[in-house]
Amino acid sequence: MSFNIVDKLLGITLLGTAWVLWLLVGLSVVSVTVMLERALFFSRMRINFPDFTNQLAKLLIDRDAEGIKRLCANRGAIEAQVVLRGMDYSERGATAMRESMEGFLIGNRQILDRGLVVLGTLGNNAPFIGLFGTVIGIIMSFKDLSDNPAGGPSVVMAGISESLVATAVGLMVAIPAVIAFNAFNRIVKRRLANAEAVMKMVLSSYERG
Protein backbone atom coordinates (compact mmCIF):
# COMPACT_ATOMS: atom_id res chain seq x y z
CA MET A 1 0.00 0.00 0.00
CA SER A 2 1.66 3.21 -1.17
CA PHE A 3 1.37 6.56 0.52
CA ASN A 4 0.10 9.24 -1.86
CA ILE A 5 0.90 12.63 -0.36
CA VAL A 6 -1.08 14.45 -3.07
CA ASP A 7 -4.28 12.63 -2.12
CA LYS A 8 -3.67 13.32 1.56
CA LEU A 9 -3.13 17.06 0.97
CA LEU A 10 -6.14 17.16 -1.35
CA GLY A 11 -8.23 15.69 1.43
CA ILE A 12 -7.12 18.52 3.73
CA THR A 13 -7.93 21.23 1.21
CA LEU A 14 -11.38 19.76 0.64
CA LEU A 15 -12.26 20.68 4.21
CA GLY A 16 -13.40 23.95 2.69
CA THR A 17 -12.68 27.66 3.06
CA ALA A 18 -15.07 28.38 5.92
CA TRP A 19 -12.40 27.81 8.57
CA VAL A 20 -10.08 30.28 6.80
CA LEU A 21 -12.81 32.92 6.85
CA TRP A 22 -13.46 32.32 10.54
CA LEU A 23 -9.74 32.61 11.20
CA LEU A 24 -9.69 35.96 9.42
CA VAL A 25 -12.71 37.13 11.40
CA GLY A 26 -10.91 36.20 14.61
CA LEU A 27 -7.78 38.04 13.49
CA SER A 28 -9.87 41.10 12.63
CA VAL A 29 -11.25 41.12 16.19
CA VAL A 30 -7.69 40.94 17.55
CA SER A 31 -6.62 43.76 15.25
CA VAL A 32 -9.50 46.06 16.23
CA THR A 33 -8.90 45.31 19.92
CA VAL A 34 -5.24 46.28 19.65
CA MET A 35 -6.08 49.46 17.72
CA LEU A 36 -8.65 50.57 20.31
CA GLU A 37 -6.31 49.80 23.21
CA ARG A 38 -3.44 51.75 21.64
CA ALA A 39 -5.71 54.67 20.76
CA LEU A 40 -6.93 54.91 24.38
CA PHE A 41 -3.38 54.51 25.68
CA PHE A 42 -1.98 57.35 23.59
CA SER A 43 -4.99 59.56 24.30
CA ARG A 44 -4.23 59.30 28.04
CA MET A 45 -0.64 60.39 27.31
CA ARG A 46 -1.69 63.50 25.37
CA ILE A 47 0.27 66.64 26.19
CA ASN A 48 0.61 70.17 24.82
CA PHE A 49 4.30 69.79 24.13
CA PRO A 50 5.16 73.41 23.17
CA ASP A 51 3.39 74.75 26.26
CA PHE A 52 5.02 72.11 28.46
CA THR A 53 8.52 72.90 27.21
CA ASN A 54 7.97 76.63 27.67
CA GLN A 55 6.94 76.13 31.30
CA LEU A 56 9.78 73.69 31.87
CA ALA A 57 12.36 76.08 30.42
CA LYS A 58 11.26 78.90 32.77
CA LEU A 59 11.45 76.60 35.79
CA LEU A 60 14.89 75.36 34.75
CA ILE A 61 16.15 78.91 34.40
CA ASP A 62 14.87 79.65 37.93
CA ARG A 63 16.32 76.33 39.18
CA ASP A 64 12.92 75.61 40.75
CA ALA A 65 13.19 71.88 41.34
CA GLU A 66 9.94 71.66 43.28
CA GLY A 67 8.12 73.58 40.57
CA ILE A 68 9.44 71.16 37.94
CA LYS A 69 8.20 68.21 39.98
CA ARG A 70 4.77 69.81 40.39
CA LEU A 71 4.63 70.49 36.65
CA CYS A 72 5.32 66.86 35.80
CA ALA A 73 3.67 65.01 38.69
CA ASN A 74 0.11 64.98 37.37
CA ARG A 75 0.98 64.35 33.72
CA GLY A 76 1.02 60.79 32.40
CA ALA A 77 2.89 61.69 29.22
CA ILE A 78 6.32 60.17 28.82
CA GLU A 79 7.77 63.65 28.20
CA ALA A 80 6.79 64.68 31.73
CA GLN A 81 7.59 61.39 33.39
CA VAL A 82 11.15 61.28 32.06
CA VAL A 83 11.76 64.74 33.55
CA LEU A 84 10.28 63.60 36.86
CA ARG A 85 12.56 60.56 36.85
CA GLY A 86 15.60 62.77 36.30
CA MET A 87 14.59 65.17 39.07
CA ASP A 88 14.40 62.27 41.52
CA TYR A 89 18.16 61.86 40.99
CA SER A 90 19.05 65.56 40.81
CA GLU A 91 20.88 65.52 44.15
CA ARG A 92 23.24 62.82 42.83
CA GLY A 93 24.44 64.91 39.91
CA ALA A 94 23.93 65.15 36.16
CA THR A 95 25.46 61.75 35.41
CA ALA A 96 23.00 59.95 37.66
CA MET A 97 20.17 61.96 36.15
CA ARG A 98 21.23 61.03 32.62
CA GLU A 99 21.48 57.32 33.39
CA SER A 100 18.11 57.21 35.16
CA MET A 101 16.36 59.09 32.36
CA GLU A 102 17.93 56.97 29.61
CA GLY A 103 16.99 53.79 31.48
CA PHE A 104 13.44 55.07 31.88
CA LEU A 105 13.14 55.73 28.14
CA ILE A 106 14.50 52.29 27.23
CA GLY A 107 12.03 50.59 29.55
CA ASN A 108 9.07 52.65 28.42
CA ARG A 109 9.77 52.15 24.73
CA GLN A 110 8.58 48.58 25.17
CA ILE A 111 5.34 49.90 26.67
CA LEU A 112 4.87 52.33 23.80
CA ASP A 113 5.54 49.58 21.23
CA ARG A 114 3.18 47.08 22.85
CA GLY A 115 0.76 45.56 20.36
CA LEU A 116 2.42 47.09 17.29
CA VAL A 117 4.07 43.79 16.39
CA VAL A 118 0.57 42.26 16.22
CA LEU A 119 -0.63 44.94 13.81
CA GLY A 120 2.51 44.62 11.71
CA THR A 121 2.21 40.84 11.53
CA LEU A 122 -1.46 40.96 10.58
CA GLY A 123 -0.82 43.65 7.98
CA ASN A 124 1.87 41.53 6.34
CA ASN A 125 0.27 38.09 6.57
CA ALA A 126 -3.53 38.48 6.47
CA PRO A 127 -3.52 38.81 2.64
CA PHE A 128 -1.62 35.54 2.38
CA ILE A 129 -4.12 33.80 4.64
CA GLY A 130 -6.91 35.11 2.41
CA LEU A 131 -5.02 33.96 -0.67
CA PHE A 132 -4.63 30.53 0.91
CA GLY A 133 -8.39 30.36 1.32
CA THR A 134 -8.85 31.36 -2.32
CA VAL A 135 -6.49 28.64 -3.50
CA ILE A 136 -8.40 26.09 -1.44
CA GLY A 137 -11.64 27.32 -2.99
CA ILE A 138 -10.25 26.98 -6.51
CA ILE A 139 -9.05 23.43 -5.78
CA MET A 140 -12.53 22.57 -4.52
CA SER A 141 -14.09 24.07 -7.64
CA PHE A 142 -12.03 21.92 -9.99
CA LYS A 143 -12.70 18.88 -7.82
CA ASP A 144 -16.42 19.57 -8.15
CA LEU A 145 -15.98 19.86 -11.92
CA SER A 146 -14.18 16.53 -12.08
CA ASP A 147 -16.98 14.92 -10.10
CA ASN A 148 -19.66 16.57 -12.26
CA PRO A 149 -18.27 17.17 -15.79
CA ALA A 150 -21.75 17.84 -17.12
CA GLY A 151 -21.98 20.91 -14.99
CA GLY A 152 -19.58 22.74 -17.30
CA PRO A 153 -17.74 25.99 -16.51
CA SER A 154 -20.61 27.24 -14.36
CA VAL A 155 -19.59 24.78 -11.65
CA VAL A 156 -16.03 26.17 -11.58
CA MET A 157 -17.00 29.84 -11.85
CA ALA A 158 -19.46 29.65 -8.98
CA GLY A 159 -16.85 28.10 -6.71
CA ILE A 160 -14.13 30.55 -7.74
CA SER A 161 -16.35 33.57 -7.12
CA GLU A 162 -17.03 32.30 -3.62
CA SER A 163 -13.38 31.55 -2.95
CA LEU A 164 -12.32 35.09 -3.87
CA VAL A 165 -14.21 36.27 -0.79
CA ALA A 166 -11.32 34.95 1.30
CA THR A 167 -8.84 37.22 -0.50
CA ALA A 168 -11.16 40.20 -0.04
CA VAL A 169 -11.56 39.49 3.67
CA GLY A 170 -7.80 39.10 4.03
CA LEU A 171 -7.29 42.54 2.52
CA MET A 172 -10.01 43.99 4.75
CA VAL A 173 -8.07 42.75 7.78
CA ALA A 174 -4.64 43.79 6.49
CA ILE A 175 -5.29 47.33 5.24
CA PRO A 176 -6.57 48.84 8.53
CA ALA A 177 -3.83 46.99 10.43
CA VAL A 178 -1.13 48.50 8.19
CA ILE A 179 -2.61 51.99 8.48
CA ALA A 180 -2.86 51.71 12.27
CA PHE A 181 0.66 50.28 12.54
CA ASN A 182 2.16 53.17 10.58
CA ALA A 183 0.16 55.76 12.52
CA PHE A 184 1.02 54.38 15.96
CA ASN A 185 4.64 53.82 14.99
CA ARG A 186 4.88 57.47 14.00
CA ILE A 187 3.36 58.51 17.34
CA VAL A 188 5.88 56.38 19.22
CA LYS A 189 8.80 57.93 17.36
CA ARG A 190 7.50 61.45 17.95
CA ARG A 191 6.91 60.87 21.67
CA LEU A 192 10.36 59.38 22.14
CA ALA A 193 11.93 62.27 20.25
CA ASN A 194 10.04 64.72 22.46
CA ALA A 195 11.17 62.88 25.58
CA GLU A 196 14.80 62.95 24.44
CA ALA A 197 14.47 66.69 23.76
CA VAL A 198 13.24 67.51 27.27
CA MET A 199 15.86 65.18 28.72
CA LYS A 200 18.55 67.23 27.00
CA MET A 201 16.95 70.43 28.27
CA VAL A 202 17.11 69.22 31.86
CA LEU A 203 20.61 67.79 31.59
CA SER A 204 22.04 70.89 29.92
CA SER A 205 20.70 73.00 32.77
CA TYR A 206 22.09 70.78 35.52
CA GLU A 207 25.39 70.10 33.79
CA ARG A 208 26.06 73.85 33.58
CA GLY A 209 25.12 74.22 37.20
C-alpha positions as YAML, in Angstrom:
chain: A
units: angstrom
residues:
- id: 1
  name: MET
  ca: [0.00, 0.00, 0.00]
- id: 2
  name: SER
  ca: [1.66, 3.21, -1.17]
- id: 3
  name: PHE
  ca: [1.37, 6.56, 0.52]
- id: 4
  name: ASN
  ca: [0.10, 9.24, -1.86]
- id: 5
  name: ILE
  ca: [0.90, 12.63, -0.36]
- id: 6
  name: VAL
  ca: [-1.08, 14.45, -3.07]
- id: 7
  name: ASP
  ca: [-4.28, 12.63, -2.12]
- id: 8
  name: LYS
  ca: [-3.67, 13.32, 1.56]
- id: 9
  name: LEU
  ca: [-3.13, 17.06, 0.97]
- id: 10
  name: LEU
  ca: [-6.14, 17.16, -1.35]
- id: 11
  name: GLY
  ca: [-8.23, 15.69, 1.43]
- id: 12
  name: ILE
  ca: [-7.12, 18.52, 3.73]
- id: 13
  name: THR
  ca: [-7.93, 21.23, 1.21]
- id: 14
  name: LEU
  ca: [-11.38, 19.76, 0.64]
- id: 15
  name: LEU
  ca: [-12.26, 20.68, 4.21]
- id: 16
  name: GLY
  ca: [-13.40, 23.95, 2.69]
- id: 17
  name: THR
  ca: [-12.68, 27.66, 3.06]
- id: 18
  name: ALA
  ca: [-15.07, 28.38, 5.92]
- id: 19
  name: TRP
  ca: [-12.40, 27.81, 8.57]
- id: 20
  name: VAL
  ca: [-10.08, 30.28, 6.80]
- id: 21
  name: LEU
  ca: [-12.81, 32.92, 6.85]
- id: 22
  name: TRP
  ca: [-13.46, 32.32, 10.54]
- id: 23
  name: LEU
  ca: [-9.74, 32.61, 11.20]
- id: 24
  name: LEU
  ca: [-9.69, 35.96, 9.42]
- id: 25
  name: VAL
  ca: [-12.71, 37.13, 11.40]
- id: 26
  name: GLY
  ca: [-10.91, 36.20, 14.61]
- id: 27
  name: LEU
  ca: [-7.78, 38.04, 13.49]
- id: 28
  name: SER
  ca: [-9.87, 41.10, 12.63]
- id: 29
  name: VAL
  ca: [-11.25, 41.12, 16.19]
- id: 30
  name: VAL
  ca: [-7.69, 40.94, 17.55]
- id: 31
  name: SER
  ca: [-6.62, 43.76, 15.25]
- id: 32
  name: VAL
  ca: [-9.50, 46.06, 16.23]
- id: 33
  name: THR
  ca: [-8.90, 45.31, 19.92]
- id: 34
  name: VAL
  ca: [-5.24, 46.28, 19.65]
- id: 35
  name: MET
  ca: [-6.08, 49.46, 17.72]
- id: 36
  name: LEU
  ca: [-8.65, 50.57, 20.31]
- id: 37
  name: GLU
  ca: [-6.31, 49.80, 23.21]
- id: 38
  name: ARG
  ca: [-3.44, 51.75, 21.64]
- id: 39
  name: ALA
  ca: [-5.71, 54.67, 20.76]
- id: 40
  name: LEU
  ca: [-6.93, 54.91, 24.38]
- id: 41
  name: PHE
  ca: [-3.38, 54.51, 25.68]
- id: 42
  name: PHE
  ca: [-1.98, 57.35, 23.59]
- id: 43
  name: SER
  ca: [-4.99, 59.56, 24.30]
- id: 44
  name: ARG
  ca: [-4.23, 59.30, 28.04]
- id: 45
  name: MET
  ca: [-0.64, 60.39, 27.31]
- id: 46
  name: ARG
  ca: [-1.69, 63.50, 25.37]
- id: 47
  name: ILE
  ca: [0.27, 66.64, 26.19]
- id: 48
  name: ASN
  ca: [0.61, 70.17, 24.82]
- id: 49
  name: PHE
  ca: [4.30, 69.79, 24.13]
- id: 50
  name: PRO
  ca: [5.16, 73.41, 23.17]
- id: 51
  name: ASP
  ca: [3.39, 74.75, 26.26]
- id: 52
  name: PHE
  ca: [5.02, 72.11, 28.46]
- id: 53
  name: THR
  ca: [8.52, 72.90, 27.21]
- id: 54
  name: ASN
  ca: [7.97, 76.63, 27.67]
- id: 55
  name: GLN
  ca: [6.94, 76.13, 31.30]
- id: 56
  name: LEU
  ca: [9.78, 73.69, 31.87]
- id: 57
  name: ALA
  ca: [12.36, 76.08, 30.42]
- id: 58
  name: LYS
  ca: [11.26, 78.90, 32.77]
- id: 59
  name: LEU
  ca: [11.45, 76.60, 35.79]
- id: 60
  name: LEU
  ca: [14.89, 75.36, 34.75]
- id: 61
  name: ILE
  ca: [16.15, 78.91, 34.40]
- id: 62
  name: ASP
  ca: [14.87, 79.65, 37.93]
- id: 63
  name: ARG
  ca: [16.32, 76.33, 39.18]
- id: 64
  name: ASP
  ca: [12.92, 75.61, 40.75]
- id: 65
  name: ALA
  ca: [13.19, 71.88, 41.34]
- id: 66
  name: GLU
  ca: [9.94, 71.66, 43.28]
- id: 67
  name: GLY
  ca: [8.12, 73.58, 40.57]
- id: 68
  name: ILE
  ca: [9.44, 71.16, 37.94]
- id: 69
  name: LYS
  ca: [8.20, 68.21, 39.98]
- id: 70
  name: ARG
  ca: [4.77, 69.81, 40.39]
- id: 71
  name: LEU
  ca: [4.63, 70.49, 36.65]
- id: 72
  name: CYS
  ca: [5.32, 66.86, 35.80]
- id: 73
  name: ALA
  ca: [3.67, 65.01, 38.69]
- id: 74
  name: ASN
  ca: [0.11, 64.98, 37.37]
- id: 75
  name: ARG
  ca: [0.98, 64.35, 33.72]
- id: 76
  name: GLY
  ca: [1.02, 60.79, 32.40]
- id: 77
  name: ALA
  ca: [2.89, 61.69, 29.22]
- id: 78
  name: ILE
  ca: [6.32, 60.17, 28.82]
- id: 79
  name: GLU
  ca: [7.77, 63.65, 28.20]
- id: 80
  name: ALA
  ca: [6.79, 64.68, 31.73]
- id: 81
  name: GLN
  ca: [7.59, 61.39, 33.39]
- id: 82
  name: VAL
  ca: [11.15, 61.28, 32.06]
- id: 83
  name: VAL
  ca: [11.76, 64.74, 33.55]
- id: 84
  name: LEU
  ca: [10.28, 63.60, 36.86]
- id: 85
  name: ARG
  ca: [12.56, 60.56, 36.85]
- id: 86
  name: GLY
  ca: [15.60, 62.77, 36.30]
- id: 87
  name: MET
  ca: [14.59, 65.17, 39.07]
- id: 88
  name: ASP
  ca: [14.40, 62.27, 41.52]
- id: 89
  name: TYR
  ca: [18.16, 61.86, 40.99]
- id: 90
  name: SER
  ca: [19.05, 65.56, 40.81]
- id: 91
  name: GLU
  ca: [20.88, 65.52, 44.15]
- id: 92
  name: ARG
  ca: [23.24, 62.82, 42.83]
- id: 93
  name: GLY
  ca: [24.44, 64.91, 39.91]
- id: 94
  name: ALA
  ca: [23.93, 65.15, 36.16]
- id: 95
  name: THR
  ca: [25.46, 61.75, 35.41]
- id: 96
  name: ALA
  ca: [23.00, 59.95, 37.66]
- id: 97
  name: MET
  ca: [20.17, 61.96, 36.15]
- id: 98
  name: ARG
  ca: [21.23, 61.03, 32.62]
- id: 99
  name: GLU
  ca: [21.48, 57.32, 33.39]
- id: 100
  name: SER
  ca: [18.11, 57.21, 35.16]
- id: 101
  name: MET
  ca: [16.36, 59.09, 32.36]
- id: 102
  name: GLU
  ca: [17.93, 56.97, 29.61]
- id: 103
  name: GLY
  ca: [16.99, 53.79, 31.48]
- id: 104
  name: PHE
  ca: [13.44, 55.07, 31.88]
- id: 105
  name: LEU
  ca: [13.14, 55.73, 28.14]
- id: 106
  name: ILE
  ca: [14.50, 52.29, 27.23]
- id: 107
  name: GLY
  ca: [12.03, 50.59, 29.55]
- id: 108
  name: ASN
  ca: [9.07, 52.65, 28.42]
- id: 109
  name: ARG
  ca: [9.77, 52.15, 24.73]
- id: 110
  name: GLN
  ca: [8.58, 48.58, 25.17]
- id: 111
  name: ILE
  ca: [5.34, 49.90, 26.67]
- id: 112
  name: LEU
  ca: [4.87, 52.33, 23.80]
- id: 113
  name: ASP
  ca: [5.54, 49.58, 21.23]
- id: 114
  name: ARG
  ca: [3.18, 47.08, 22.85]
- id: 115
  name: GLY
  ca: [0.76, 45.56, 20.36]
- id: 116
  name: LEU
  ca: [2.42, 47.09, 17.29]
- id: 117
  name: VAL
  ca: [4.07, 43.79, 16.39]
- id: 118
  name: VAL
  ca: [0.57, 42.26, 16.22]
- id: 119
  name: LEU
  ca: [-0.63, 44.94, 13.81]
- id: 120
  name: GLY
  ca: [2.51, 44.62, 11.71]
- id: 121
  name: THR
  ca: [2.21, 40.84, 11.53]
- id: 122
  name: LEU
  ca: [-1.46, 40.96, 10.58]
- id: 123
  name: GLY
  ca: [-0.82, 43.65, 7.98]
- id: 124
  name: ASN
  ca: [1.87, 41.53, 6.34]
- id: 125
  name: ASN
  ca: [0.27, 38.09, 6.57]
- id: 126
  name: ALA
  ca: [-3.53, 38.48, 6.47]
- id: 127
  name: PRO
  ca: [-3.52, 38.81, 2.64]
- id: 128
  name: PHE
  ca: [-1.62, 35.54, 2.38]
- id: 129
  name: ILE
  ca: [-4.12, 33.80, 4.64]
- id: 130
  name: GLY
  ca: [-6.91, 35.11, 2.41]
- id: 131
  name: LEU
  ca: [-5.02, 33.96, -0.67]
- id: 132
  name: PHE
  ca: [-4.63, 30.53, 0.91]
- id: 133
  name: GLY
  ca: [-8.39, 30.36, 1.32]
- id: 134
  name: THR
  ca: [-8.85, 31.36, -2.32]
- id: 135
  name: VAL
  ca: [-6.49, 28.64, -3.50]
- id: 136
  name: ILE
  ca: [-8.40, 26.09, -1.44]
- id: 137
  name: GLY
  ca: [-11.64, 27.32, -2.99]
- id: 138
  name: ILE
  ca: [-10.25, 26.98, -6.51]
- id: 139
  name: ILE
  ca: [-9.05, 23.43, -5.78]
- id: 140
  name: MET
  ca: [-12.53, 22.57, -4.52]
- id: 141
  name: SER
  ca: [-14.09, 24.07, -7.64]
- id: 142
  name: PHE
  ca: [-12.03, 21.92, -9.99]
- id: 143
  name: LYS
  ca: [-12.70, 18.88, -7.82]
- id: 144
  name: ASP
  ca: [-16.42, 19.57, -8.15]
- id: 145
  name: LEU
  ca: [-15.98, 19.86, -11.92]
- id: 146
  name: SER
  ca: [-14.18, 16.53, -12.08]
- id: 147
  name: ASP
  ca: [-16.98, 14.92, -10.10]
- id: 148
  name: ASN
  ca: [-19.66, 16.57, -12.26]
- id: 149
  name: PRO
  ca: [-18.27, 17.17, -15.79]
- id: 150
  name: ALA
  ca: [-21.75, 17.84, -17.12]
- id: 151
  name: GLY
  ca: [-21.98, 20.91, -14.99]
- id: 152
  name: GLY
  ca: [-19.58, 22.74, -17.30]
- id: 153
  name: PRO
  ca: [-17.74, 25.99, -16.51]
- id: 154
  name: SER
  ca: [-20.61, 27.24, -14.36]
- id: 155
  name: VAL
  ca: [-19.59, 24.78, -11.65]
- id: 156
  name: VAL
  ca: [-16.03, 26.17, -11.58]
- id: 157
  name: MET
  ca: [-17.00, 29.84, -11.85]
- id: 158
  name: ALA
  ca: [-19.46, 29.65, -8.98]
- id: 159
  name: GLY
  ca: [-16.85, 28.10, -6.71]
- id: 160
  name: ILE
  ca: [-14.13, 30.55, -7.74]
- id: 161
  name: SER
  ca: [-16.35, 33.57, -7.12]
- id: 162
  name: GLU
  ca: [-17.03, 32.30, -3.62]
- id: 163
  name: SER
  ca: [-13.38, 31.55, -2.95]
- id: 164
  name: LEU
  ca: [-12.32, 35.09, -3.87]
- id: 165
  name: VAL
  ca: [-14.21, 36.27, -0.79]
- id: 166
  name: ALA
  ca: [-11.32, 34.95, 1.30]
- id: 167
  name: THR
  ca: [-8.84, 37.22, -0.50]
- id: 168
  name: ALA
  ca: [-11.16, 40.20, -0.04]
- id: 169
  name: VAL
  ca: [-11.56, 39.49, 3.67]
- id: 170
  name: GLY
  ca: [-7.80, 39.10, 4.03]
- id: 171
  name: LEU
  ca: [-7.29, 42.54, 2.52]
- id: 172
  name: MET
  ca: [-10.01, 43.99, 4.75]
- id: 173
  name: VAL
  ca: [-8.07, 42.75, 7.78]
- id: 174
  name: ALA
  ca: [-4.64, 43.79, 6.49]
- id: 175
  name: ILE
  ca: [-5.29, 47.33, 5.24]
- id: 176
  name: PRO
  ca: [-6.57, 48.84, 8.53]
- id: 177
  name: ALA
  ca: [-3.83, 46.99, 10.43]
- id: 178
  name: VAL
  ca: [-1.13, 48.50, 8.19]
- id: 179
  name: ILE
  ca: [-2.61, 51.99, 8.48]
- id: 180
  name: ALA
  ca: [-2.86, 51.71, 12.27]
- id: 181
  name: PHE
  ca: [0.66, 50.28, 12.54]
- id: 182
  name: ASN
  ca: [2.16, 53.17, 10.58]
- id: 183
  name: ALA
  ca: [0.16, 55.76, 12.52]
- id: 184
  name: PHE
  ca: [1.02, 54.38, 15.96]
- id: 185
  name: ASN
  ca: [4.64, 53.82, 14.99]
- id: 186
  name: ARG
  ca: [4.88, 57.47, 14.00]
- id: 187
  name: ILE
  ca: [3.36, 58.51, 17.34]
- id: 188
  name: VAL
  ca: [5.88, 56.38, 19.22]
- id: 189
  name: LYS
  ca: [8.80, 57.93, 17.36]
- id: 190
  name: ARG
  ca: [7.50, 61.45, 17.95]
- id: 191
  name: ARG
  ca: [6.91, 60.87, 21.67]
- id: 192
  name: LEU
  ca: [10.36, 59.38, 22.14]
- id: 193
  name: ALA
  ca: [11.93, 62.27, 20.25]
- id: 194
  name: ASN
  ca: [10.04, 64.72, 22.46]
- id: 195
  name: ALA
  ca: [11.17, 62.88, 25.58]
- id: 196
  name: GLU
  ca: [14.80, 62.95, 24.44]
- id: 197
  name: ALA
  ca: [14.47, 66.69, 23.76]
- id: 198
  name: VAL
  ca: [13.24, 67.51, 27.27]
- id: 199
  name: MET
  ca: [15.86, 65.18, 28.72]
- id: 200
  name: LYS
  ca: [18.55, 67.23, 27.00]
- id: 201
  name: MET
  ca: [16.95, 70.43, 28.27]
- id: 202
  name: VAL
  ca: [17.11, 69.22, 31.86]
- id: 203
  name: LEU
  ca: [20.61, 67.79, 31.59]
- id: 204
  name: SER
  ca: [22.04, 70.89, 29.92]
- id: 205
  name: SER
  ca: [20.70, 73.00, 32.77]
- id: 206
  name: TYR
  ca: [22.09, 70.78, 35.52]
- id: 207
  name: GLU
  ca: [25.39, 70.10, 33.79]
- id: 208
  name: ARG
  ca: [26.06, 73.85, 33.58]
- id: 209
  name: GLY
  ca: [25.12, 74.22, 37.20]
...
